[in-house]
Amino acid sequence: MLSQNEKKFYSRHLLLNEIGVEGQEKLKQAKVLVVGAGGLGCPILQYLTAAGVGTIGIVDGDTVDVSNLQRQILYTVDDVGKPKAKCAASRLKQLNPYVKFNVHQEFLSTTNALALFENYDIIVDGSDNFQTRYLCNDAAVLTNKPLVFGSIFKFEGQVTVFNYNNGPTYRCLYPTPPSHGSVPSCSEIGVLGVLPGIVGNFQANETLKIILGLGEILSGKLLTFNALTMQQMQFKFSKNESLNITSLESNYDVFCGVPQIEKEITLEDLGANKDIYNLLDVRETWEREQHHIGGQHIPLGELTSRFKEIDISKPLVVYCKSGIRSARAISFLEDNLENVSFVNLKGGIG
């Protein structure tokens, strides 16, 4: 039952015949898990909270970085370095005191996905990598949960709903992941700041429609949006009846072709042993100008034409901001430089 204060809070919903008190009570009883509290997750969380979804789970093991603030509008400069999931929940509680927040300060993985998904009615995927997208899909299928999907790339976005009433899944649309590195992340290629807000709101809209039983759900339909032309299109896709997901992949990094780095070193350990290594910075020039820890500088995009310039007189520690680009660089260098020991700087230099 809604309290008198809740009725005031949700008065604009109650005025809608399609929602009313009955619909608002459906929202209050709903449990939604949002995977990722980043660019997409922030608007998703804000509007589901404002709408009165009764229980919202936030799963994210990352911390706030100053580069997030251009688009991840739940956070402020005071949150830099703090856990995203906790910061998001704290801010959202100020928006709506009638919502319960479950903070899962961890990354989604094969060890926690099924148990997490079981506790919610709907899963909303706000992740930014193919490993997590395939994991979300498979876990949603195995736990029989609808999955509201969104993705962004520079100025374009995509939205759809997977596994709705046994409908098409992510693997029906994308049976196999793209080759690793062929689709850069926004940390590598950039993204228009407002785009995740637009796409995230589309995802929140689909989530509310599912809970309320309103409108036409984007199941079997992929909506695309271009922020530069404001053009929207829908493409239909069908369920692949031959697909049969019976378990999670043992390793989604391997499945998605992410290079498996055997040798890693932390920034702390590197500092204590810096003299025994050569360093290679594969970040962009503007990143290098802001902060670096020395060594040669060859941006990842120039590595194929300049790798012969690298000093290989010592074992080579390759670094970037997060450890992702450096892992890709090592994968390339191992195929092109012989008799060199490569070490990835774990987690990058931040």
C-alpha positions as CSV (number, residue, x, y, z in Angstrom):
1,M,0.0,0.0,0.0
2,L,1.1,3.5,-0.7
3,S,1.3,6.0,2.2
4,Q,-0.2,9.4,1.9
5,N,3.3,10.9,1.5
6,E,4.1,8.4,-1.3
7,K,0.8,9.4,-3.1
8,K,2.0,13.0,-3.0
9,F,5.5,12.0,-4.2
10,Y,4.1,10.0,-7.2
11,S,1.1,12.3,-7.9
12,R,1.9,12.8,-11.5
13,H,2.0,9.0,-12.0
14,L,-1.3,8.6,-10.2
15,L,-3.0,11.1,-12.5
16,L,-2.2,8.8,-15.5
17,N,-5.1,6.3,-16.0
18,E,-2.6,3.8,-17.4
19,I,-0.6,3.8,-14.1
20,G,-2.7,5.1,-11.2
21,V,-2.4,3.6,-7.7
22,E,-2.4,0.0,-8.9
23,G,0.5,0.7,-11.3
24,Q,2.4,2.6,-8.7
25,E,2.1,-0.3,-6.3
26,K,3.5,-2.6,-9.0
27,L,6.5,-0.3,-9.2
28,K,6.9,-0.4,-5.5
29,Q,6.9,-4.2,-5.4
30,A,9.3,-4.5,-8.3
31,K,13.0,-5.4,-7.9
32,V,15.4,-4.3,-10.5
33,L,19.2,-5.0,-10.7
34,V,21.3,-2.4,-12.6
35,V,24.6,-3.8,-13.8
36,G,27.1,-0.9,-13.9
37,A,26.8,2.5,-12.3
38,G,28.6,4.4,-15.1
39,G,27.5,6.4,-18.1
40,L,24.3,4.3,-18.8
41,G,23.8,3.3,-15.2
42,C,23.5,6.8,-13.8
43,P,20.4,7.9,-15.8
44,I,18.9,4.4,-15.5
45,L,19.3,4.6,-11.7
46,Q,18.0,8.1,-11.4
47,Y,14.8,7.6,-13.3
48,L,14.0,4.2,-11.8
49,T,14.5,5.7,-8.4
50,A,12.4,8.8,-9.2
51,A,9.7,6.5,-10.6
52,G,9.4,4.5,-7.4
53,V,10.8,1.1,-8.2
54,G,10.7,-0.4,-4.7
55,T,14.0,-2.3,-4.7
56,I,17.0,-1.4,-6.8
57,G,20.3,-3.3,-6.8
58,I,23.5,-1.6,-8.0
59,V,26.4,-3.9,-8.9
60,D,29.7,-2.1,-9.7
61,G,33.2,-2.7,-8.3
62,D,34.7,0.4,-9.8
63,T,35.6,3.8,-8.3
64,V,34.8,7.3,-9.5
65,D,37.4,8.8,-11.8
66,V,37.6,12.4,-12.7
67,S,37.2,11.5,-16.4
68,N,33.7,10.0,-15.5
69,L,32.2,13.3,-14.6
70,Q,31.7,14.4,-18.2
71,R,28.8,12.0,-18.5
72,Q,28.2,10.1,-15.2
73,I,26.1,12.7,-13.6
74,L,25.4,11.0,-10.3
75,Y,28.9,11.9,-9.1
76,T,30.8,15.1,-8.2
77,V,34.4,16.0,-7.8
78,D,34.1,15.1,-4.1
79,D,33.4,11.5,-5.1
80,V,36.6,10.9,-7.1
81,G,38.3,7.8,-5.8
82,K,35.2,6.5,-3.9
83,P,33.2,3.4,-4.8
84,K,30.6,4.1,-7.5
85,A,28.0,1.8,-6.1
86,K,28.1,3.4,-2.7
87,C,28.2,6.9,-4.0
88,A,25.3,6.2,-6.3
89,A,23.1,4.7,-3.6
90,S,23.9,7.6,-1.2
91,R,22.9,10.2,-3.8
92,L,19.8,8.3,-4.9
93,K,18.5,8.0,-1.3
94,Q,18.3,11.8,-1.3
95,L,16.2,11.7,-4.5
96,N,13.7,9.2,-3.1
97,P,13.5,8.0,0.5
98,Y,10.9,5.3,-0.4
99,V,13.2,3.1,-2.4
100,K,15.4,0.4,-1.0
101,F,18.9,0.1,-2.4
102,N,21.1,-3.0,-2.4
103,V,24.7,-2.1,-2.9
104,H,26.8,-4.8,-4.5
105,Q,30.3,-3.4,-4.5
106,E,31.8,-5.9,-6.9
107,F,32.0,-6.6,-10.6
108,L,29.6,-9.0,-12.1
109,S,31.3,-12.4,-12.6
110,T,30.6,-16.0,-13.2
111,T,30.8,-16.6,-9.4
112,N,28.1,-14.1,-8.4
113,A,25.9,-13.5,-11.5
114,L,23.3,-16.3,-11.0
115,A,22.9,-15.7,-7.3
116,L,22.4,-11.9,-7.9
117,F,20.0,-12.3,-10.8
118,E,17.8,-14.7,-8.8
119,N,16.9,-11.9,-6.4
120,Y,15.5,-9.5,-8.9
121,D,12.6,-9.3,-11.4
122,I,14.4,-7.4,-14.2
123,I,18.1,-7.0,-15.1
124,V,19.3,-3.8,-16.8
125,D,22.7,-4.0,-18.5
126,G,24.6,-0.7,-18.2
127,S,28.0,-2.4,-18.8
128,D,30.6,-1.2,-21.3
129,N,32.3,-4.4,-22.5
130,F,31.4,-7.6,-24.4
131,Q,32.5,-9.9,-21.6
132,T,29.9,-8.5,-19.2
133,R,27.2,-8.3,-21.9
134,Y,27.5,-12.0,-22.8
135,L,27.6,-12.9,-19.1
136,C,24.5,-10.8,-18.4
137,N,22.7,-12.4,-21.3
138,D,23.6,-16.0,-20.3
139,A,22.8,-15.4,-16.6
140,A,19.5,-13.8,-17.5
141,V,18.5,-16.8,-19.7
142,L,19.5,-19.3,-17.0
143,T,17.5,-17.4,-14.3
144,N,14.6,-16.5,-16.7
145,K,14.9,-12.8,-16.3
146,P,14.2,-10.1,-18.9
147,L,17.3,-8.1,-19.8
148,V,17.1,-4.5,-20.8
149,F,20.1,-3.7,-23.0
150,G,21.8,-0.5,-24.0
151,S,25.2,0.3,-25.6
152,I,26.9,3.5,-26.8
153,F,29.6,4.3,-29.3
154,K,30.8,7.9,-30.0
155,F,27.6,9.5,-31.1
156,E,25.4,6.4,-31.5
157,G,23.4,4.2,-29.2
158,Q,21.4,1.0,-29.3
159,V,18.6,-0.3,-27.1
160,T,16.6,-3.5,-27.0
161,V,15.1,-6.0,-24.5
162,F,16.4,-9.6,-24.4
163,N,14.8,-12.8,-23.0
164,Y,11.4,-11.1,-22.6
165,N,8.8,-13.8,-22.4
166,N,11.3,-16.3,-23.8
167,G,12.0,-13.9,-26.7
168,P,15.3,-13.4,-28.6
169,T,18.5,-13.1,-26.6
170,Y,21.8,-11.2,-27.0
171,R,23.3,-14.3,-28.7
172,C,20.5,-14.3,-31.2
173,L,21.5,-10.8,-32.3
174,Y,25.3,-11.3,-31.8
175,P,26.1,-15.0,-31.9
176,T,29.8,-14.4,-31.6
177,P,31.8,-11.6,-30.0
178,P,33.8,-9.3,-32.3
179,S,37.5,-9.8,-32.5
180,H,39.2,-8.3,-29.5
181,G,40.1,-4.6,-30.0
182,S,38.0,-4.2,-33.1
183,V,35.4,-2.1,-31.2
184,P,37.2,0.4,-29.0
185,S,35.6,1.4,-25.6
186,C,34.7,5.0,-24.8
187,S,37.9,5.3,-22.8
188,E,39.8,4.8,-26.0
189,I,37.7,6.5,-28.6
190,G,35.5,8.9,-26.6
191,V,31.7,9.5,-26.3
192,L,29.4,12.5,-26.5
193,G,28.6,13.3,-22.9
194,V,24.8,13.4,-23.3
195,L,24.5,10.2,-25.3
196,P,24.5,7.7,-22.3
197,G,21.9,9.9,-20.7
198,I,19.6,9.5,-23.8
199,V,20.2,5.8,-24.1
200,G,20.0,5.2,-20.4
201,N,16.6,6.9,-20.3
202,F,15.4,4.6,-23.1
203,Q,16.5,1.7,-21.0
204,A,14.7,3.1,-17.9
205,N,11.6,3.6,-20.1
206,E,11.6,-0.1,-21.2
207,T,12.1,-1.2,-17.7
208,L,9.0,0.8,-16.5
209,K,7.0,-0.5,-19.4
210,I,7.8,-4.1,-18.5
211,I,6.8,-3.6,-14.8
212,L,3.6,-1.8,-15.7
213,G,2.6,-3.9,-18.6
214,L,2.4,-0.9,-20.9
215,G,3.1,-0.3,-24.6
216,E,5.1,-2.4,-26.9
217,I,8.3,-3.8,-25.4
218,L,11.5,-3.7,-27.6
219,S,11.7,-7.5,-27.7
220,G,13.0,-8.7,-31.1
221,K,13.5,-5.1,-32.1
222,L,16.8,-3.1,-32.0
223,L,16.4,0.6,-31.7
224,T,19.3,2.7,-32.9
225,F,19.8,6.4,-32.2
226,N,22.2,8.9,-33.8
227,A,22.8,12.0,-31.7
228,L,24.2,14.0,-34.6
229,T,21.3,13.5,-37.0
230,M,18.6,12.7,-34.3
231,Q,17.6,9.7,-36.5
232,Q,16.1,6.7,-34.9
233,M,15.6,3.3,-36.6
234,Q,14.3,-0.1,-35.5
235,F,15.5,-3.4,-36.9
236,K,13.7,-6.6,-36.2
237,F,15.6,-9.8,-35.3
238,S,14.3,-13.3,-34.5
239,K,14.9,-15.9,-31.8
240,N,17.5,-18.5,-32.8
241,E,15.7,-21.6,-31.7
242,S,18.8,-23.7,-32.2
243,L,20.6,-21.8,-29.3
244,N,20.5,-23.7,-26.0
245,I,22.2,-21.9,-23.1
246,T,22.6,-24.5,-20.3
247,S,25.5,-23.0,-18.3
248,L,27.7,-20.0,-18.1
249,E,31.0,-19.8,-20.0
250,S,33.9,-20.8,-17.8
251,N,35.8,-17.6,-18.7
252,Y,34.2,-14.7,-20.6
253,D,37.5,-13.0,-21.1
254,V,38.7,-16.0,-23.1
255,F,35.3,-16.4,-24.9
256,C,35.6,-12.7,-26.0
257,G,39.3,-13.1,-27.0
258,V,40.7,-10.8,-24.4
259,P,44.4,-11.3,-24.2
260,Q,45.4,-13.4,-21.2
261,I,48.4,-11.7,-19.6
262,E,50.5,-14.2,-17.7
263,K,52.9,-11.6,-16.2
264,E,51.6,-8.5,-14.3
265,I,53.1,-6.1,-11.9
266,T,51.5,-3.6,-9.6
267,L,52.5,0.1,-9.5
268,E,53.9,-0.4,-6.0
269,D,56.1,-3.4,-7.0
270,L,57.3,-1.6,-10.1
271,G,58.4,1.3,-8.0
272,A,60.6,-1.0,-5.9
273,N,62.1,-2.7,-9.0
274,K,62.0,0.0,-11.6
275,D,65.7,-0.3,-12.6
276,I,65.3,-3.8,-13.9
277,Y,62.7,-2.8,-16.5
278,N,62.2,-0.6,-19.5
279,L,58.8,1.2,-19.6
280,L,56.5,1.8,-22.5
281,D,53.5,4.1,-22.2
282,V,50.8,3.4,-24.9
283,R,48.4,6.1,-23.9
284,E,47.5,9.2,-26.0
285,T,49.8,12.3,-26.0
286,W,47.4,14.4,-24.0
287,E,47.2,11.7,-21.3
288,R,51.0,11.6,-21.2
289,E,51.2,15.3,-20.8
290,Q,49.0,15.2,-17.7
291,H,50.9,12.4,-15.9
292,H,53.4,9.6,-16.6
293,I,55.9,7.4,-14.9
294,G,58.6,7.6,-17.5
295,G,59.7,5.3,-20.2
296,Q,59.2,5.5,-24.0
297,H,55.9,6.8,-25.3
298,I,54.2,5.2,-28.3
299,P,50.4,5.5,-28.5
300,L,48.6,2.2,-29.1
301,G,47.3,3.4,-32.5
302,E,50.9,4.0,-33.7
303,L,52.4,0.8,-32.3
304,T,52.1,-1.2,-35.6
305,S,54.3,1.2,-37.4
306,R,56.7,2.1,-34.6
307,F,57.2,-1.1,-32.6
308,K,60.8,-1.4,-33.9
309,E,61.7,1.8,-32.0
310,I,61.1,0.1,-28.6
311,D,64.1,-0.5,-26.4
312,I,64.2,-4.2,-25.6
313,S,67.4,-4.3,-23.7
314,K,65.5,-5.2,-20.5
315,P,62.1,-6.8,-19.7
316,L,59.4,-4.4,-20.8
317,V,56.6,-3.1,-18.6
318,V,53.8,-1.7,-20.7
319,Y,51.3,0.7,-19.1
320,C,48.2,2.7,-19.8
321,K,45.4,4.2,-17.8
322,S,43.6,1.0,-16.7
323,G,45.7,-1.9,-18.0
324,I,43.4,-2.7,-21.0
325,R,45.3,-0.9,-23.8
326,S,48.6,-2.2,-22.4
327,A,47.3,-5.7,-22.6
328,R,46.3,-5.2,-26.2
329,A,49.7,-3.8,-26.9
330,I,51.5,-6.8,-25.3
331,S,49.3,-9.1,-27.4
332,F,50.6,-7.4,-30.6
333,L,54.2,-7.1,-29.4
334,E,54.4,-10.7,-28.5
335,D,53.7,-11.6,-32.1
336,N,56.2,-9.1,-33.5
337,L,59.2,-9.0,-31.1
338,E,61.2,-12.1,-30.2
339,N,63.1,-12.8,-27.1
340,V,61.4,-10.1,-25.0
341,S,59.8,-10.5,-21.7
342,F,56.6,-8.4,-21.4
343,V,54.9,-7.3,-18.2
344,N,51.6,-5.6,-17.9
345,L,51.1,-2.8,-15.3
346,K,48.1,-4.2,-13.5
347,G,45.3,-1.6,-13.2
348,G,47.4,1.0,-15.1
349,I,48.4,4.3,-13.6
350,G,44.9,5.6,-13.0
